[in-house]
Amino acid sequence: MRFSGRVALCTVLLSAICPRPGTAQQTRTDTTTIAPDGTAYVTRVVPVPSTVSREAQNVLARVVGDAAKPETLAERRAGTDKWQAATGEAFKKIYPVTIAPDTIAGVPVRVITPASLPASKRDRILINLHGGGFNSDSGSLTETIPVAYLSETKVIAVLYRLAPEHPFPAGLDDAVAVYKELLKTYQPRNIAVYGTSAGAILTAELTAKLRHDHLPLPAVTGIFSGLGDFSQTGDSIALFSLGGFAGHLEPPDPQWRNTEYLTAGIDAKDPVLSPVYADLRGFPPTLFLTSGRDLLLSGTTILHRAYLRAGVDAQLVVFEALPHAFWNNPELPESKEAHQLMADFLSKHLGK
């Protein structure tokens, strides 16, 4: 992978695709050169770690080309919808739930109801804000089915408006509308909000927006691989693609701006858009999840530290070696562990 400008040159060799020990290639050594401007040019040999499950090792060892694979927005959405449906069915075989379409406050939603819904938990509700880069739905099923089943709690997956047709704050406005409508039925202490990737970002934005509008905050939130600052990029963006070390990686641009989600004139440091600049004091207990090869590892940990500085009860769990949003893969034992962590944390803080 060759980067230009102020970005590191990072060549990573996985042992699964390297020659066997003892061959000439194994004499290769790590190198580092630091340029006068601080840019690091590095080569690293990174074996597939034995510290993750065999299933995860197989994922990390997959050979994926570095070439870019351009796709139109329509192709991306069609592919994401197809994957979401198929993977959702795979999750349903593990975690029995029923799924029904509905509309809340004029916003389309999915209602995910677990097979077991105890009477003691019928006054509780989980709100999911799905991932998908703000321009597609890559989580309204995979992020909700396991958590609904394991927490024995109904989940409302908000199918918010997508960019670029509907940039910020359209998706956030939809999330606020659903939340306000649910406040008519559920007490704030019985409401949780969580999401992955774009949905994790929206979860923090929603909390900041509710505070800004003097509305009651949810009892607990979950920020699973997100960020809280659109004004700058973190270190992990320069190191990892969506697949970790595998796949195409664009050189990060210090002047980059998400023009699909942010229209011209939007301040990237707006405290609702970028909650790291908001007053976070009094925010609800929050679970942060990320992983060692997550392109949003930096964004997640930076926002977590901001919560800690504000005195928020914020817990951070970093899974070893795995790529972005790995918990969407039903075949990984680590996914089961992550889903249990999510369900337990959200459940623990509801009803207090």
DRENDRENPA-366190 format. One line per 4 residues: number of its first residue (from 0); their letters; for each residue x, z, y of N, C-alpha, C. Coordinates in steps of 0.02 Angstrom, whole numbers, plus 50000, padded with zeros to 5 digits. Layout:
<pts>
NUM> A> X:Z:Y:X:Z:Y:X:Z:Y ~ ...
</pts>
This chain:
<pts>
0> MRFS> 50043:50000:49941:50000:50000:50000:50045:50000:50062 ~ 50041:49948:50103:50084:49944:50161:50044:49957:50225 ~ 50065:50008:50261:50032:50026:50323:50076:50006:50382 ~ 50046:49994:50439:50084:49976:50498:50071:50025:50555
4> GRVA> 50108:50017:50609:50099:50060:50667:50121:50130:50654 ~ 50078:50179:50673:50096:50249:50668:50073:50280:50602 ~ 50057:50238:50553:50030:50263:50490:50084:50264:50437 ~ 50079:50312:50392:50130:50320:50340:50127:50263:50290
8> LCTV> 50186:50243:50265:50190:50199:50207:50190:50245:50146 ~ 50140:50237:50104:50132:50283:50048:50121:50244:49984 ~ 50170:50241:49941:50164:50207:49877:50159:50260:49823 ~ 50105:50259:49784:50092:50310:49734:50091:50277:49665
12> LLSA> 50129:50304:49619:50131:50278:49551:50102:50329:49503 ~ 50047:50312:49470:50017:50357:49421:50051:50348:49354 ~ 50063:50403:49319:50098:50399:49255:50060:50358:49205 ~ 49994:50355:49211:49955:50318:49163:49969:50243:49166
16> ICPR> 49995:50219:49223:50008:50147:49228:50083:50134:49235 ~ 50123:50186:49228:50196:50179:49231:50224:50171:49160 ~ 50283:50145:49152:50314:50141:49086:50323:50210:49055 ~ 50334:50211:48990:50345:50274:48956:50410:50307:48978
20> PGTA> 50414:50373:48972:50476:50407:48990:50536:50377:48953 ~ 50591:50373:48989:50651:50347:48958:50665:50275:48976 ~ 50615:50240:49004:50627:50171:49024:50661:50170:49092 ~ 50684:50111:49111:50722:50105:49173:50680:50126:49234
24> QQTR> 50615:50112:49230:50572:50128:49287:50571:50203:49302 ~ 50584:50245:49251:50580:50316:49261:50638:50344:49302 ~ 50687:50302:49318:50742:50325:49362:50721:50323:49435 ~ 50663:50295:49450:50637:50292:49518:50631:50363:49546
28> TDTT> 50650:50372:49608:50647:50438:49639:50602:50437:49701 ~ 50579:50496:49720:50539:50502:49781:50584:50491:49842 ~ 50555:50461:49894:50593:50451:49956:50549:50468:50015 ~ 50580:50490:50069:50545:50504:50131:50589:50484:50190
32> TIAP> 50560:50447:50236:50593:50432:50299:50546:50449:50356 ~ 50570:50489:50403:50530:50508:50461:50554:50468:50521 ~ 50511:50428:50549:50529:50387:50608:50532:50431:50670 ~ 50564:50406:50724:50569:50445:50786:50501:50468:50813
36> DGTA> 50449:50429:50802:50383:50450:50827:50346:50496:50780 ~ 50379:50515:50725:50349:50562:50678:50314:50530:50620 ~ 50307:50463:50621:50274:50429:50565:50316:50438:50502 ~ 50282:50456:50447:50316:50467:50383:50308:50404:50340
40> YVTR> 50365:50380:50314:50365:50325:50266:50388:50354:50199 ~ 50341:50357:50152:50355:50396:50091:50339:50355:50029 ~ 50375:50371:49975:50358:50348:49908:50352:50410:49865 ~ 50299:50413:49827:50289:50471:49784:50267:50448:49714
44> VVPV> 50295:50478:49663:50274:50468:49595:50229:50526:49576 ~ 50165:50512:49564:50116:50565:49553:50086:50558:49483 ~ 50107:50598:49436:50078:50594:49368:50004:50613:49368 ~ 49968:50590:49319:49900:50614:49309:49904:50687:49289
48> PSTV> 49874:50732:49326:49883:50803:49313:49848:50827:49250 ~ 49879:50874:49216:49848:50905:49157:49803:50962:49177 ~ 49798:50976:49242:49758:51031:49268:49685:51014:49277 ~ 49665:50952:49261:49595:50933:49264:49572:50914:49194
52> SREA> 49507:50906:49186:49479:50890:49121:49504:50822:49096 ~ 49497:50812:49031:49515:50747:49003:49474:50691:49034 ~ 49410:50705:49046:49367:50654:49078:49392:50638:49148 ~ 49413:50689:49185:49440:50677:49252:49506:50640:49249
56> QNVL> 49547:50656:49200:49610:50620:49192:49597:50546:49181 ~ 49547:50530:49142:49530:50460:49130:49508:50425:49194 ~ 49471:50460:49235:49450:50432:49299:49510:50419:49344 ~ 49555:50468:49347:49614:50460:49391:49661:50406:49366
60> ARVV> 49660:50391:49301:49705:50342:49273:49679:50271:49274 ~ 49618:50261:49300:49591:50194:49303:49632:50150:49350 ~ 49646:50089:49328:49685:50042:49369:49637:50004:49414 ~ 49643:50014:49478:49601:49981:49528:49646:49945:49577
64> GDAA> 49632:49882:49589:49674:49842:49633:49669:49864:49706 ~ 49722:49850:49744:49724:49868:49815:49690:49817:49860 ~ 49674:49759:49833:49645:49706:49875:49577:49727:49902 ~ 49565:49709:49965:49500:49722:49995:49446:49680:49961
68> KPET> 49386:49708:49956:49330:49672:49926:49273:49672:49976 ~ 49275:49626:50024:49224:49626:50077:49154:49617:50048 ~ 49105:49650:50078:49036:49642:50059:48993:49649:50121 ~ 48937:49614:50120:48890:49620:50175:48854:49687:50170
72> LAER> 48821:49706:50224:48783:49768:50224:48727:49764:50172 ~ 48696:49706:50166:48642:49698:50117:48669:49706:50046 ~ 48729:49678:50033:48759:49685:49967:48777:49758:49954 ~ 48803:49792:50004:48821:49863:49995:48759:49904:49978
76> RAGT> 48706:49893:50015:48645:49932:50003:48615:49916:49935 ~ 48615:49853:49917:48588:49835:49851:48629:49866:49795 ~ 48695:49864:49802:48738:49894:49751:48730:49969:49748 ~ 48725:50000:49806:48717:50073:49808:48650:50094:49778
80> DKWQ> 48598:50057:49795:48532:50073:49768:48531:50067:49691 ~ 48563:50014:49666:48566:50004:49594:48604:50060:49559 ~ 48662:50078:49588:48702:50133:49559:48664:50199:49564 ~ 48632:50212:49620:48596:50275:49629:48540:50282:49578
84> AATG> 48504:50228:49566:48449:50230:49517:48475:50243:49447 ~ 48528:50207:49428:48555:50215:49360:48586:50284:49350 ~ 48624:50308:49399:48656:50373:49392:48605:50429:49398 ~ 48554:50418:49438:48500:50466:49441:48467:50476:49373
88> EAFK> 48456:50421:49337:48428:50426:49270:48475:50464:49223 ~ 48540:50452:49230:48588:50488:49188:48585:50563:49202 ~ 48578:50581:49266:48574:50652:49283:48509:50683:49257 ~ 48454:50644:49258:48390:50671:49235:48392:50688:49161
92> KIYP> 48433:50655:49122:48439:50671:49051:48473:50739:49041 ~ 48514:50758:49090:48548:50823:49087:48506:50877:49120 ~ 48475:50859:49176:48438:50907:49217:48366:50881:49227 ~ 48319:50900:49184:48251:50874:49188:48216:50893:49254
96> VTIA> 48192:50843:49289:48155:50853:49352:48102:50798:49357 ~ 48056:50807:49403:48010:50753:49421:48026:50732:49493 ~ 48016:50668:49506:48032:50641:49572:47972:50603:49598 ~ 47953:50618:49660:47894:50586:49690:47909:50566:49762
100> PDTI> 47886:50508:49783:47894:50489:49853:47842:50525:49896 ~ 47860:50536:49959:47813:50569:50005:47836:50551:50076 ~ 47797:50574:50124:47815:50566:50195:47804:50632:50229 ~ 47853:50655:50267:47848:50717:50305:47865:50701:50378
104> AGVP> 47819:50717:50423:47828:50705:50495:47845:50631:50508 ~ 47815:50587:50468:47826:50516:50476:47890:50490:50446 ~ 47928:50534:50412:47993:50515:50383:47985:50510:50307 ~ 48006:50456:50277:48002:50451:50203:48050:50501:50171
108> VRVI> 48027:50530:50116:48068:50580:50080:48057:50570:50005 ~ 48102:50598:49966:48091:50607:49894:48082:50682:49882 ~ 48033:50698:49840:48022:50768:49821:48045:50776:49749 ~ 48096:50818:49741:48126:50828:49674:48105:50898:49651
112> TPAS> 48067:50901:49598:48041:50964:49573:48071:50979:49505 ~ 48103:51037:49497:48134:51053:49432:48082:51066:49378 ~ 48103:51057:49316:48057:51068:49260:48032:51140:49259 ~ 48075:51186:49279:48056:51256:49285:48055:51276:49358
116> LPAS> 47997:51297:49382:47990:51318:49452:47955:51386:49452 ~ 47994:51441:49447:47964:51508:49444:47923:51523:49505 ~ 47872:51563:49496:47828:51582:49552:47869:51616:49608 ~ 47921:51652:49589:47962:51687:49639:48002:51640:49684
120> KRDR> 48006:51576:49664:48045:51529:49704:48003:51474:49735 ~ 47937:51480:49731:47894:51428:49758:47887:51431:49834 ~ 47910:51486:49863:47910:51489:49936:47977:51469:49966 ~ 48019:51439:49924:48085:51417:49946:48089:51341:49945
124> ILIN> 48132:51313:49988:48140:51240:49990:48212:51223:50008 ~ 48239:51173:49975:48305:51146:49991:48295:51078:50024 ~ 48331:51066:50078:48330:51001:50112:48396:50967:50100 ~ 48394:50907:50072:48455:50868:50061:48459:50810:50110
128> LHGG> 48518:50803:50140:48534:50746:50183:48588:50707:50146 ~ 48570:50649:50121:48612:50613:50073:48673:50580:50107 ~ 48722:50566:50065:48780:50529:50088:48769:50454:50086 ~ 48821:50416:50106:48816:50344:50106:48843:50312:50169
132> GFNS> 48888:50348:50203:48921:50318:50262:48874:50305:50319 ~ 48817:50337:50321:48765:50329:50372:48729:50262:50367 ~ 48752:50216:50323:48721:50150:50320:48689:50133:50253 ~ 48689:50180:50206:48657:50169:50141:48641:50237:50110
136> DSGS> 48605:50236:50055:48586:50297:50020:48626:50303:49956 ~ 48676:50346:49957:48716:50356:49896:48711:50428:49873 ~ 48651:50459:49880:48647:50528:49858:48578:50559:49852 ~ 48525:50524:49872:48459:50558:49872:48437:50576:49802
140> LTET> 48467:50546:49750:48453:50565:49681:48510:50605:49651 ~ 48571:50579:49657:48627:50612:49624:48644:50679:49655 ~ 48629:50689:49718:48644:50753:49751:48588:50804:49742 ~ 48530:50781:49720:48472:50826:49718:48451:50847:49648
144> IPVA> 48455:50802:49601:48430:50817:49533:48465:50878:49503 ~ 48533:50880:49502:48565:50938:49471:48551:51003:49509 ~ 48552:51000:49575:48543:51062:49615:48471:51087:49609 ~ 48422:51042:49608:48353:51064:49599:48344:51100:49533
148> YLSE> 48370:51070:49480:48363:51099:49413:48399:51166:49408 ~ 48461:51169:49430:48501:51229:49421:48478:51286:49466 ~ 48451:51271:49524:48427:51323:49569:48354:51340:49557 ~ 48320:51300:49515:48248:51309:49502:48209:51309:49568
152> TKVI> 48227:51263:49611:48198:51259:49678:48183:51186:49696 ~ 48127:51175:49728:48109:51108:49749:48157:51083:49804 ~ 48174:51019:49800:48218:50988:49849:48182:50931:49884 ~ 48188:50929:49949:48163:50873:49989:48223:50831:50010
156> AVLY> 48228:50770:49985:48282:50724:50005:48257:50681:50062 ~ 48288:50688:50120:48266:50653:50180:48295:50582:50181 ~ 48253:50532:50181:48275:50462:50183:48277:50441:50257 ~ 48324:50469:50292:48330:50459:50364:48349:50386:50380
160> RLAP> 48335:50367:50443:48351:50299:50465:48426:50288:50464 ~ 48446:50227:50448:48516:50211:50437:48546:50169:50493 ~ 48610:50178:50504:48648:50134:50548:48666:50070:50509 ~ 48681:50016:50543:48688:50008:50616:48622:49995:50652
164> EHPF> 48568:49983:50614:48504:49971:50648:48481:50031:50688 ~ 48498:50090:50662:48475:50152:50694:48535:50200:50700 ~ 48576:50193:50751:48635:50236:50759:48616:50306:50781 ~ 48667:50349:50787:48658:50417:50811:48619:50415:50877
168> PAGL> 48568:50459:50885:48550:50515:50841:48488:50503:50797 ~ 48474:50440:50779:48412:50425:50743:48406:50464:50678 ~ 48459:50462:50636:48457:50498:50572:48450:50572:50583 ~ 48485:50599:50632:48480:50670:50648:48410:50687:50671
172> DDAV> 48381:50645:50713:48313:50657:50736:48264:50661:50678 ~ 48273:50618:50628:48230:50620:50569:48238:50685:50531 ~ 48300:50708:50525:48313:50771:50490:48281:50829:50528 ~ 48286:50828:50594:48255:50881:50635:48179:50880:50627
176> AVYK> 48150:50819:50627:48077:50814:50620:48053:50843:50554 ~ 48088:50827:50500:48069:50854:50434:48077:50930:50434 ~ 48132:50954:50460:48145:51027:50462:48089:51063:50501 ~ 48072:51037:50560:48021:51069:50601:47953:51070:50566
180> ELLK> 47937:51016:50530:47874:51013:50494:47874:51064:50437 ~ 47930:51071:50402:47934:51119:50347:47931:51191:50372 ~ 47950:51202:50434:47945:51269:50463:47873:51293:50467 ~ 47825:51246:50464:47755:51265:50466:47732:51295:50399
184> TYQP> 47771:51282:50347:47753:51306:50280:47801:51358:50253 ~ 47866:51351:50272:47918:51394:50244:47951:51436:50299 ~ 47966:51498:50282:48004:51540:50327:48077:51516:50331 ~ 48109:51521:50388:48180:51499:50393:48224:51532:50341
188> RNIA> 48210:51594:50324:48251:51629:50275:48244:51600:50205 ~ 48195:51555:50196:48184:51523:50132:48201:51449:50132 ~ 48237:51427:50183:48256:51356:50190:48332:51349:50187 ~ 48355:51303:50145:48426:51285:50142:48433:51211:50159
192> VYGT> 48490:51192:50189:48505:51123:50204:48574:51107:50178 ~ 48581:51050:50143:48647:51032:50117:48653:50957:50112 ~ 48715:50934:50106:48726:50862:50098:48798:50847:50081 ~ 48810:50786:50060:48876:50762:50043:48897:50705:50090
196> SAGA> 48960:50705:50111:48989:50651:50151:48950:50643:50216 ~ 48918:50585:50228:48879:50577:50289:48826:50632:50294 ~ 48798:50651:50236:48748:50704:50235:48777:50772:50251 ~ 48839:50783:50233:48874:50845:50251:48884:50848:50327
200> ILTA> 48902:50791:50355:48910:50787:50428:48843:50801:50462 ~ 48790:50769:50437:48724:50780:50465:48701:50852:50458 ~ 48721:50885:50404:48703:50956:50395:48730:50999:50451 ~ 48794:50988:50468:48823:51025:50524:48792:51005:50590
204> ELTA> 48779:50939:50598:48747:50916:50660:48677:50945:50668 ~ 48640:50948:50613:48573:50976:50615:48575:51049:50637 ~ 48621:51087:50609:48627:51158:50627:48642:51165:50702 ~ 48689:51124:50726:48706:51126:50797:48647:51105:50841
208> KLRH> 48609:51055:50819:48552:51032:50858:48497:51085:50860 ~ 48484:51117:50804:48434:51171:50803:48454:51227:50850 ~ 48518:51245:50850:48542:51297:50896:48532:51274:50968 ~ 48550:51211:50982:48543:51183:51050:48470:51186:51073
212> DHLP> 48423:51172:51027:48352:51170:51044:48317:51237:51036 ~ 48355:51290:51023:48329:51358:51016:48277:51363:50960 ~ 48290:51329:50906:48248:51332:50846:48281:51377:50794 ~ 48242:51409:50751:48271:51452:50700:48315:51412:50652
216> LPAV> 48371:51441:50634:48418:51408:50589:48399:51420:50517 ~ 48419:51376:50472:48407:51388:50400:48446:51448:50376 ~ 48428:51473:50318:48460:51533:50291:48531:51518:50268 ~ 48544:51457:50245:48608:51440:50215:48617:51364:50219
220> TGIF> 48680:51342:50222:48695:51271:50222:48752:51256:50173 ~ 48754:51192:50153:48808:51169:50110:48838:51106:50139 ~ 48903:51107:50152:48939:51050:50181:48989:51027:50128 ~ 48971:50974:50093:49009:50951:50035:49045:50886:50052
224> SGLG> 49108:50892:50070:49151:50837:50090:49125:50804:50154 ~ 49139:50836:50210:49115:50811:50274:49167:50817:50328 ~ 49145:50817:50389:49189:50828:50446:49146:50850:50505 ~ 49179:50874:50557:49143:50897:50616:49172:50873:50680
228> DFSQ> 49213:50819:50677:49247:50795:50737:49255:50719:50733 ~ 49216:50684:50774:49220:50611:50776:49272:50586:50827 ~ 49305:50632:50861:49353:50611:50913:49423:50597:50885 ~ 49436:50618:50824:49502:50607:50795:49497:50608:50718
232> TGDS> 49546:50576:50686:49547:50575:50613:49599:50624:50586 ~ 49586:50649:50526:49631:50696:50495:49683:50662:50451 ~ 49728:50700:50425:49784:50675:50386:49761:50640:50322 ~ 49710:50666:50290:49690:50639:50224:49664:50568:50229
236> IALF> 49638:50548:50286:49613:50479:50294:49670:50429:50286 ~ 49732:50449:50303:49789:50404:50296:49816:50402:50225 ~ 49794:50448:50183:49822:50453:50116:49776:50428:50061 ~ 49710:50436:50071:49664:50424:50015:49609:50374:50034
240> SLGG> 49590:50334:49985:49532:50291:49989:49473:50329:49959 ~ 49415:50296:49953:49358:50327:49919:49375:50347:49848 ~ 49422:50310:49817:49442:50325:49749:49505:50367:49744 ~ 49524:50400:49797:49586:50439:49797:49645:50394:49808
244> FAGH> 49693:50392:49760:49750:50348:49765:49733:50276:49746 ~ 49676:50266:49713:49658:50200:49687:49616:50161:49737 ~ 49625:50095:49737:49583:50053:49777:49610:50038:49846 ~ 49574:49996:49882:49595:49972:49948:49593:50028:49999
248> LEPP> 49643:50030:50042:49646:50079:50096:49666:50044:50160 ~ 49623:50047:50209:49639:50018:50274:49685:50065:50313 ~ 49733:50037:50350:49775:50079:50393:49732:50113:50446 ~ 49734:50179:50451:49694:50213:50503:49720:50197:50573
252> DPQW> 49675:50188:50619:49691:50172:50688:49676:50233:50730 ~ 49725:50260:50767:49713:50319:50809:49656:50309:50859 ~ 49642:50247:50876:49589:50232:50924:49523:50214:50890 ~ 49521:50222:50823:49462:50201:50786:49401:50239:50807
256> RNTE> 49344:50205:50806:49280:50236:50822:49227:50205:50776 ~ 49185:50246:50748:49131:50221:50704:49078:50189:50748 ~ 49086:50123:50760:49040:50089:50805:48972:50077:50774 ~ 48965:50084:50708:48899:50079:50677:48858:50141:50692
260> YLTA> 48889:50199:50687:48853:50262:50697:48851:50283:50770 ~ 48905:50268:50807:48910:50289:50877:48904:50228:50922 ~ 48855:50228:50964:48848:50173:51012:48893:50187:51072 ~ 48904:50135:51112:48945:50142:51172:48914:50194:51218
264> GIDA> 48958:50234:51247:48935:50285:51294:48924:50353:51263 ~ 48923:50357:51196:48916:50422:51163:48983:50458:51164 ~ 48983:50520:51188:49044:50560:51191:49060:50585:51121 ~ 49119:50565:51095:49137:50584:51027:49147:50660:51020
268> KDPV> 49154:50695:51076:49161:50767:51075:49096:50803:51092 ~ 49041:50767:51093:48976:50799:51102:48968:50853:51049 ~ 48950:50915:51068:48949:50970:51019:48896:50964:50965 ~ 48847:50921:50973:48799:50909:50919:48827:50856:50872
272> LSPV> 48854:50802:50899:48884:50751:50858:48945:50778:50821 ~ 48987:50816:50856:49049:50843:50828:49047:50919:50834 ~ 49015:50953:50787:49003:51026:50793:49065:51069:50797 ~ 49124:51041:50782:49184:51081:50790:49192:51103:50863
276> YADL> 49159:51068:50909:49162:51085:50980:49102:51127:51002 ~ 49058:51145:50956:48998:51184:50972:49013:51259:50967 ~ 48968:51298:50992:48970:51370:50982:48941:51384:50913 ~ 48985:51399:50866:48964:51407:50796:48946:51479:50778
280> RGFP> 48951:51523:50826:48936:51594:50811:48863:51601:50789 ~ 48853:51638:50735:48786:51649:50710:48760:51594:50664 ~ 48802:51544:50649:48781:51493:50602:48771:51525:50533 ~ 48729:51496:50491:48713:51527:50426:48773:51524:50379
284> PTLF> 48772:51566:50327:48823:51562:50274:48828:51490:50249 ~ 48889:51467:50238:48899:51396:50221:48951:51389:50167 ~ 48935:51348:50117:48983:51330:50065:49013:51262:50082 ~ 49079:51259:50084:49116:51196:50094:49147:51177:50027
288> LTSG> 49137:51114:50008:49168:51087:49947:49207:51024:49963 ~ 49266:51017:49933:49305:50957:49940:49352:50953:49880 ~ 49399:50907:49881:49445:50899:49824:49512:50873:49848 ~ 49562:50878:49803:49631:50865:49822:49647:50794:49843
292> RDLL> 49607:50744:49820:49618:50675:49839:49557:50647:49876 ~ 49525:50689:49913:49466:50671:49952:49487:50645:50020 ~ 49464:50586:50039:49482:50560:50105:49456:50604:50161 ~ 49405:50646:50148:49379:50693:50198:49403:50765:50185
296> LSGT> 49457:50771:50148:49486:50838:50137:49503:50870:50204 ~ 49536:50833:50248:49554:50861:50314:49493:50880:50354 ~ 49444:50834:50358:49385:50848:50397:49347:50909:50373 ~ 49343:50917:50307:49308:50974:50279:49344:51040:50294
300> TILH> 49409:51040:50285:49446:51103:50295:49452:51121:50369 ~ 49456:51071:50413:49459:51084:50485:49393:51116:50508 ~ 49337:51088:50485:49273:51117:50505:49263:51186:50475 ~ 49286:51196:50413:49282:51262:50382:49318:51314:50423
304> RAYL> 49378:51297:50446:49417:51345:50487:49381:51359:50553 ~ 49348:51309:50582:49310:51321:50643:49253:51370:50631 ~ 49220:51364:50573:49168:51412:50555:49198:51482:50548 ~ 49255:51487:50516:49287:51553:50507:49305:51583:50574
308> RAGV> 49332:51543:50619:49351:51569:50685:49290:51597:50722 ~ 49232:51568:50708:49170:51591:50740:49138:51650:50704 ~ 49170:51673:50650:49144:51731:50614:49090:51715:50564 ~ 49083:51651:50546:49032:51630:50498:49054:51647:50427
312> DAQL> 49007:51668:50386:49021:51679:50315:49028:51610:50282 ~ 49090:51584:50281:49103:51516:50257:49152:51518:50199 ~ 49130:51490:50143:49172:51488:50083:49195:51417:50071 ~ 49259:51409:50054:49287:51343:50041:49311:51339:49969
316> VVFE> 49291:51286:49933:49314:51273:49866:49345:51203:49865 ~ 49408:51198:49844:49443:51134:49840:49458:51121:49767 ~ 49429:51068:49739:49441:51050:49670:49506:51011:49664 ~ 49542:51023:49610:49606:50991:49598:49600:50916:49589
320> ALPH> 49640:50877:49627:49657:50807:49614:49601:50756:49621 ~ 49538:50777:49618:49484:50728:49614:49469:50694:49680 ~ 49439:50633:49678:49425:50595:49739:49360:50616:49772 ~ 49344:50580:49825:49286:50595:49868:49221:50599:49828
324> AFWN> 49184:50654:49838:49116:50662:49810:49115:50651:49735 ~ 49164:50676:49700:49169:50667:49627:49108:50693:49590 ~ 49072:50741:49620:49015:50772:49586:48957:50724:49576 ~ 48962:50663:49604:48912:50612:49589:48923:50579:49522
328> NPEL> 48975:50598:49486:48990:50571:49420:48965:50620:49366 ~ 48913:50603:49330:48884:50650:49282:48928:50662:49221 ~ 48980:50623:49211:49022:50629:49152:49076:50682:49158 ~ 49087:50708:49218:49142:50755:49229:49120:50827:49220
332> PESK> 49158:50867:49182:49145:50939:49179:49151:50970:49249 ~ 49195:50943:49290:49203:50970:49358:49139:50960:49399 ~ 49102:50906:49385:49039:50896:49420:48989:50951:49402 ~ 48986:50968:49339:48941:51023:49318:48960:51088:49352
336> EAHQ> 49026:51100:49357:49049:51161:49391:49031:51160:49465 ~ 49041:51102:49497:49025:51097:49568:48950:51106:49580 ~ 48908:51076:49539:48836:51083:49548:48814:51155:49538 ~ 48844:51189:49491:48827:51259:49481:48847:51301:49541
340> LMAD> 48905:51287:49570:48927:51321:49630:48878:51310:49687 ~ 48857:51247:49696:48809:51231:49748:48744:51269:49739 ~ 48716:51264:49679:48652:51296:49665:48655:51371:49673 ~ 48708:51402:49648:48715:51474:49652:48723:51498:49724
344> FLSK> 48763:51463:49763:48774:51485:49832:48710:51478:49873 ~ 48676:51421:49867:48615:51412:49905:48563:51463:49885 ~ 48555:51473:49819:48505:51521:49795:48519:51592:49817 ~ 48583:51610:49816:48603:51678:49833:48582:51698:49903
348> HLGK> 48582:51650:49949:48569:51666:50019:48498:51652:50041 ~ 48455:51630:49996:48386:51618:50013:48344:51681:50001 ~ 48294:51690:50042:48247:51746:50033:48271:51812:50059 ~ 48327:51812:50095:48353:51877:50120:48319:51895:50186
</pts>
